Amino acid sequence: MQRSLQRDTTRTGHAVVIGGGIAGLAAAHRLLASGLRVTVLEATERLGGKLMTGEIAGTQVDLGAESMLARRTEGVELATAAGLGDRLQPPATATASVWTRDALRPMPKGHVMGVPGDPSALSGVLSPEGLARIAEERDLTPTAVGDDVAVGSYVADRLGREVVDRLVEPLLGGVYAGDAYRISMSAAVPQLFEAVKEGGPLLDGVQRIQERAAARQRTGPVFQGLEGGIGTLPGAVADAVRAGGAEILMETPVLGLTRTAGGWDVRTDSGVIAADALVLATPAWSASTLLAAECPAASVELAAVEYASMALVTMAFRRSDVEGNEALQGRSGFLVPPVDGRRIKAATFSSNKWRWVADAAPDLFVLRTSLGRYGEEEHLHREDSELVAASLGDLADAAGLTARPVDTQVTRWIGGLPQYPVGHLTRVARIREEVAKLPGLRVCGAVYDGVGIPACIASARRAADEIVHDLTGAGAGEIDNTPTRVRGTGSEAGQ
C-alpha cells in the first residue's frame, strides 16, 4: 500500500519513532511539541505495547498493565494532555494481602518494596525465628554495597531470608516478574540503595525513607487508573499526535537502518523513509538487531538484556455466586510468595479495586490472576484451560472461591518484562553513550529507566529532548515542555 510521507515544510525536521508502545507514542508527543515532523512506525496491527484492553463477559477491562504510579507525574500529565484527565481514577481500595503460611494475611504497612521499617507488623507473615533474626540486625557489621548489589542478597544478609522470600520476592515479582536475588537494588529500588549507602542498619535506612516521605507531606493517590482501562491511554495519545500532524503507520516493521550524510534511511517493506532523527522505542532484542550495523557496541549490550514472560488470567463470576465469600470482600487482591510453591503469583480483585469495573458490570465480580516469573515460564505454554484451572485451584485454596466463572480470558505476555540484574544501570549508561555518538539517534522504553508507565514516559521525554538538541541546538530551557498542548494544532491535544 502506498503511504504518504511528504515533508511538512512548516516543521524544522523529520523524526521517525520506531515502536508504537506507550514510550514511542510519548516520544512522538514530545517531538511534536518541539516543532518536529513525526512519523511513528509500528510493526504490528496494534498500538500500546503492554497496555491493552479487551472484554470479559461483555465488559471492557485491562488485559495488560492496569495502573500507574501517580506520585510520578509523567503518566498523569500525558493522560491529561491526551484528554483523559476527567477519567483518571484512584483505586477504590488498596487493601492488599499476602497469601502465605496457608492464610491471607494483611500486607504489612511501613515497608519499602517489602523491606520493613517496623518488624512488629510482621507477626504471622514471618515465623518467630524470622522475627528474631530481624532483631539482630542492628548488631551486625555494616554491609558494603559498592556500586550495586542484588536486593534479595543484601536484605537476606541483613534481615534474613524470610523477609526476602515472603515479602520482597512477591512485591518485586509483581513489578518485574523477576528474582529478587538477581535484581539490582540501584535500578529497582533506588531510594533504598541511597539509604543503605549512607551507612548504618538497614532498618534505620527504611525509617529514614519513611521520615523523608512524611516530611514531603504528599497528598493524593499513590496510584491512578483510567475509567475504561489504562489500556485506553495509547489510543488517546495516538489520536493527539495524529491531530498534531504526526503520521502513524501500522504493520510497518523496520528492516534496517542506514546512517546517511544528512540523517538516516529507514528501510521498511514499503520502501525507504528518510529521517533527520530516530527514536528507537522497541524491546532490547529489536533495538539490538536494528543497531547491529551502525552501532555494534550498543547492539551487543542490548542483546544481553534478558526478559521474563507472564500470563494474565481474567475471569468473571456472577456476583450472586461470590457474595457470601468474606475473603473477597474489601480486598484489592493478594500477592503470593514463590517460596510457598503456588502456581499463581498474584490475584487482583478488579471489581473491588476499580470503581469503574464495578459500575460497568454490577452483576459480575471480575478478578485476574498472574502466572510466570523469570526462569519459570514453561507452564505459560500450556493450554488456556490449564492456566484457568491452575488459577481456580489456587483461588479455592486461598480464598475459598469455588464458584465457576461465566467467562475467562488468558493473555500471554511472552518476553514482557525486561530484567534489571546487578549492573543494569551501568549497562544502560554504556548503551546510551554508544548511541549518542551517532547524532540524531536515541533509545527509550522499559529497558532503560524503569518498567512502569511514568518511567517509560520519562525515558521517552529524555530521548525526544536530546533529539531536539541534536537537531536544533536548543537547550532544555528552550524546548517547549508544556504537557497539555501540541504546538501548531491550535487546540488542546486530543480535544
N, C-alpha and C positions, 0 to 999 in steps of 0.2 A: 504494500500500500504506500502510495506517495504521501509524504508528510511535509507540511510547510515549515521551513526552517529559515525564513527570510529574516535578515537582521533588522531590528528596530533601531533606526538611526537616532532616535531620541535618547537612547541609553548609551553609556560610555564603554561598555564591554560586554562580552558574552561569556557567561559562566555555565558550565554543564555540571549538574549534580547527578552522580551515578548512585542510584538507590532511592526507593520511594518509601522507606520506613519513616518513623517519626523524626529521626535525625536528619535524613535527607530533605524532608519537607520543611523542617525548621531552618535548615541551611538555606533553602530556596527562599523562604520568607524573609530571612535576614538579608540575603543578597539583593533581593528586590527593593527592600527598604533602603539599601545603599546605592540604588540607582543603576544596577546592572541588569542586563537582559539575561533571563534564566531559562534553561531547558532542563527538565528532570527526566531521567531515563530509568524506567523500572522494568526489570526483566520478566516479571510475572504479570498476571492479569489482575492483581490486587495491590492496592497501596496499604501501607500501615505496618508492615513487618509483624512484630509480635503483639500488635494492637489489633484486635479483630472482634467483631460482634457476630452473633448467629442467633438462631432460635431454638428454644426448648419449649415444647408444648405450646407453640404459637407465641411465646413471649421472647422479646429480644433481650439477650444477655451478653456479657463479655465472655469470649472464649479464649482470651489471652490475658494480658495484664488488666487488672480491674481498678487500680487506684494509683495515685501518685502522691509523693511527699509534698505537702503544701508548705512546709516550713522552708523549703527551697522554692523560690518564687517563679522559676522559669516556666514550669508547666502551667501554672495558673495564668501567667502572663500570656502565654501562647494561646491557651484556650479562650481567654478574653479577647485577644486580638482576632481570633477566628470567629467571633460572635457567639461563643458558648458560655459567656460569663454568667448568665442567668440560669444555666443548667448545672453549674458546679454544686456539688452536694457532699457534705461530710458523711462519714458512716453514722448510721442511726445508733449503732452500738459498737464499741471497740473492746468488749469484754471477751478476751480470748483465754483459752485454757491450754494446758499441756496434758496429753494423754500418755501417762507414764505410770508405771507400777500398778497397772490394771485399773486406773481410775482417771477421770477427768479432773484435773487439779487447776486452780486459778493460776494464770501466768503471774509470777512474782512481779511486783512493781519495783521501780527504782533500780533498773538494770541498764547496762549499755550492751546491746546485742547479746543478752544473756549473761553477761558478767555482772554479778550482784554488787550493789552498794550496801545492802542491808541483809546479811546472811540469815537473820531471824525470819525473813519472809520465805525461806526455802524449805521449811518443815513440810514433809510429805512428798516433796519433789526429790529431795536428797535423803539418803539414809543417815542414821546417826553417825556412822563412820565418815560419810561425806561432809557433814556439818562440822565434825571435829577437825577434819583436815583443813577446812577454810579457817578455823580459829587459829591455826598455827601460822598463818601467812605473814603476820607482822613480825614474827621472829625469824623469818627466813632471810638469808643473804640476798641482797638485791640481784636481780637477773638482768644482764645487759641485753639490749635489743638490737644494737648495731644499726645498720641501715634498714633492716626489715626483719620480720620474724613471723612465723605462722601463728595465727590467732590461737588455734587449739593447743599447740605445743606450749606457748607461753602461759596461757591460762591454766593448763594442766599442771605445769611446773609450779605455779604459784598457789593454785587453789585446789588442785586435784582433778582427776579425770571425770569425776561425776558431774562437775559443773559444766564441763565441755560436752559430755555425752548426752546430758539430759536437758541442757538449756542452750548452750552456744550452738551446738550442731543443728537442732531443729530451726533456730532462728536464721542462722546463716544459710541453711539448706533452703529455707523459704525464699531467700533472695537470690542465691547463686546456684542452687541445686548442687552444691559442691561439698568438699571435705574440709571441715574446719582445721584439720591438722595439716592442710596444704595451703589454705587461703591466707593471703598476705594481710597482715594487720594494717600496714601503712596504706594499702589500697582500699581495703574493705571497711575498716573501722578506724579512719584516720584520727578522730578525736581521742580514741583510746590509745593509739600509738603515741600521739603527742603527750598525753598524760603520763604514760609509763616512762617516756624519755626524760621527764622531769625528775624521775627517781622516786624512791620510797615504795611502800607497799602498793600492790595493785588495788586493794580495797580503797586506799586513800585516793588513788588516781580516779577511780569511779566516782567517789564522793566529790572530788574537785569538779569533775564534769557536770555533775548534777547541781552543784552550787552555782557554777557559772551560768548554766541554763536558767536556773531560778532567778539569777540577777538580771538576766535579759528580759524577764517578765514577758515572755512571748504569749500572745493571745491567738485565738482562732484555732481551727482544727489542725492536727498534725498531718492528716491525710485528706485527700479530696477524691471523689469520683465524679462522674458526669451522668446526669439523667439520660437514660438510653444507653449508657455504657461508655467507658473510657475509649473503647474501640471506635467511637464516632469522631474522635479528635482528628485522626489523619484526614478523613474526608472533608472536614470543615477547613483544615489548613490548606488542603489541596484546592478547595473552592476559592479560598482567599488568594492564593498565589496565582491561580488562573485569572481571577478578577484583576490582579495586579499586572497581568500581561505575560506571565510565565506560560511555557508550553510543557505539558506533561505527556510523555509518550509511554504508553503501556506496552507490555510484551515486546520490549526492545532490549534484549541482552547486549551488553557491550562485549565485543570480541577481542578488542585490542586497543592500546593507547600508543601514540607516537608523538614524541616531542618535536615541534617544528620551530622555525625561526621566530614565528610570531605567537606561538602558543602551543596548542595541542590538536591533534587529529584523533577523533573518537570513532572507531570503526564498529559499526553495527551491521546487522543483516540487511539493512535497508540502504546502506551507504556510509559515507564518512561525514561526520559533523565536525566543523571547525570551531574551536573554542579558544578563548583567551585564557580561561582558567578552568580548573577541575576541582570538584569536591567529591571524594570517594566516601560514600556513606553506606558501605557494604560490610558484611561479615568479614572476618580476618582472612578466611580462605579465598574469598573472591578478590579482596584487595591484593592479596599476595600474588594471585595469578595475573591480575591486571598490571601490577608494578614490576613483574619479573624482568622485563626487558629494559625499562627506563630507570628503575630504582631497585636494583637487585638486593642491596643490603637490607632495605626495609621489607622487601618481599620475603627474605629468609626469616626475619624476625616474626612477621605476620603468620608465616606458615607454621610456626611453633606454638601458636596460641591454640589451646585446647577448649573444647566445648562440652557442655552437659546437655542431655536431652531429657525431656519430661513429657508426661501426658496429663491432660485435664479431663476428668470425667464429670460432666454436668448432668444433674438428674432433677426431675420434677416429680413431686409426690402430691397426692391430694392432701390439702391441708387438714381435712377431716380425719385422715388416716394417721396424722402425727400430732394432733392437738394435745393428746394426753401424755406426750413424751416430755418430761421435765428437763431432760438433758439437752434438748434442742431449744429450750426457751431462754431468752435473754443473753445468749452467747453469739458472738460473731463467728465462732469456729474454734478449731484446736490445731495445735502442732503435735507432731509425733517424733520423738527421738528415734533415730535409726537403731540405737542400741537395744531397743525393745523388740526388734525383729518383725515389725509390722510391714504390711505392703504399701499402705498409703503413707505419705509424709505430712499431709495436712488436709484439713477439711474446712471449707468456708460455707457458712450458712447464709447464703446470699439474701434470702428473704428477710432475715434478721438484720443483716449488715447494711443493706441498701434500701432505703425507703421507697425508691422508685421501682425496685423489683417487686416489693410487696404491693405497691399500688397498681402496678401493671398486671399482676396476677394474684388477686386477693384470695382465690380459691386454691392456689398452689403453694407448696413450700419448695423453693429451689435451693439446692446446695451443689457444691462441687468439691471433688477431691483432686489431689495431685499425687502423681507417682513418678518416680525416677530421680536418681541422683547421679553425680559424676561416678563413672565406673560401675554403675549398677543399672544398666539400661536394657539388658536383654529382654526383660519382660515387656518392654514397650512395643516389641514386635509381635506380641500375642494378639489374638482376635479382640475386637471391641468388647464382645460379650464376656470374655475372660477378665478384662480390666474392670468392667462393670461389676462382675461377680466378686472380684477381689475387693473392690471398694465397699460393696454392700456387706461383705463379711466383716470387714474392719469396722464399719459403722454400726453393725449389730453388736459387736464386742465393746465398742467404745461408748455408744450412746443408747444401746438397746433398740435401735431402729430396725424393725422387722417388716415394715410396710414395703410394698413393691412400687417402684417408680412407674409413672404413666408415660414417661418419655426419658430418653437418655441421649447424650451426645458425647462422643470421645474425640478430643482434639490432640493430635500429636505435634509436639514442637521438637523435631529432630535437629540437634545442634542449636538449641535455642538460646543457651546462656554461656557467654564466654567465661572462662575460669581465670581467676586472679591469684596465681600462686605467688609465693615469696619471690620478690624481684620484679614483679609485674610493672611497677611504675618505672623502673629503670629501663625495662624493655620498651615501654611506651615512649619514654624520652628518646631512646635511640631511633625508634621508628620516625618520630616527628623530626628529629634532627636530620635524618637522611631525606625525608620527603621535602623538608624546607629548602634543601639545596636546589630543588627544581622550582623556579618561580612559577606562581600560578597553580600550585598543586597543594592540596591539604586533605587530611583524612578526619573523619569524625564517626561517632557512634558508640555503641555499648562496649566496644573493645577497650576504649581509652580512658574514660573518666568516671565510669560507674554505669551500672546496668539499669538504673531507674530512669523514669521518663524525664524528670528535670535534669539529671546528669547528662542524658543524651542530647537534650536541647541545648544545654550549656556547651557541650562539646561542639555542636553544630554552629552555635554563635561564634565560638572561638575560631573555628575554621573559616567561616564566612568573613569575619572581621580581618583575619590575616590575608585572605584573598583580596579583599578591598584594598588593603595596604599595599599588597604586591602590585595591583593594577593602577592605583591612583596615588599612592604615597601618602594617603590620608592617615593620620594618627587616630588612636582610639577616640579622642575627644572630638574629632572631625566627622566621625561616622554617625549617621542618624540611627540611634539605638532605640527610638521610640517603639514600644512593642505593639501599639494598637493601630498603626496606620502603615499601609504600603504606599510609599511615596509615588505620586503620579497617577493614583486612581481617582482622586477627588472625593473619596468616601472611606468610611471605616472599613477595614479589611473584613471580608466575609459578610458584609451587610447587603 
